[in-house]
Amino acid sequence: MEEIKPILNFKSKSSGKDKVLNVTGVHHLAVILFTMPFWVAAMKITQWLGDTIEGFDDNRAKFDFTGKVWCRVYLSMTNSYPILEGDVDRLKVGPNGKMSEGACLFVANHASFLDIAVLCTVLDPVFKFIAKDSLKKFPGVGTQLVGGEHVLIDRTNKRSQLKTFKQAINYLKDGIPIMAFPEGARSPDGRLMEFKGGIFSMAAKAKVPIVPLSIANTHAVMPSLGFLPVQSGQRGELRVYVHDPIDIEGKSEEEIAREVKEALLRELPADQHPLDYEAGLNDAEKKEMVQA
């Protein structure tokens, strides 16, 4: 807590959890307040054009692009722009804005609220998030998710879960990637958690590969106790690694989950590994992890 040097401590009304705001957070807040009106105006204009002109904004791609632009501006102005590594060519888009290599199910670890902005910054293709229905209440982000027709799930309603499952599969079959967090929630300490069931079966139903994305260090920049980021992500500290696709044909959900977990952990720093992870490695694997 002393390293963060908070200037304000308070409890969140929604979660009841302790939150802090420091000088870095104030800087982020100033950038958000300055740039968000432009983003909101862009969304309103793009949505009106999409509703008025037939074929202007299929799949709400242009609407979603306004959010990607805002995320890139926001992270640039706060010295937190992420670097992208790995199978970057897979993210290339064709003339229609869709991935040249076809749709896939993107899956990533989820360690911070900042993950959404980071992913929108590095992912050029049209894609749709699977997100909690409760995010609709957040300024900017909620408007983007609803207006962009992303897949919003109410975990308390089984009918809603079935509807969103079908919606996600339809997107995949139409060539639009889905972005999901298999942990089902943000990790409180940045360490990879166990996966919730059901996510990988969408890829099996739509017959598309799974592409894991390792997101490194967002939890350090914006930990769970931070109302906003508590430090910058300068010098390439924020990093997204695009793994090779995982072919799911003939594999059980448990086998797929294991392959995804192994892929994510290969490119995550040690402080994002589960506490019991290293205990299960042999000496050669531990040495390789340290060298990485």
Secondary structure, DSSP 8 states (H G I E B T S, - for coil): -TTT--SEEEE-TTT--EEEE-HHHHHHHHHHHHHHHHHHHHHHHHHHHHHHSTTTTGGGHHHHHHHHHHHHHHHHHTT---EEEESGGGG-B-TTSSBTT---EEEE----TTHHHHHHHH--S--EEEEEGGGGGSTTHHHHHHHTT-EEE-TT-HHHHHHHHHHHHHHHHTT--EEE-TTSS--SSS------SSHHHHHHHHT--EEEEEEESHHHHS-TTBSS-SS--TTTTSEEEE---B--TT--HHHHHHHHHHHHHHTS-GGGS-TTTGGGS-HHHHHHHHH-
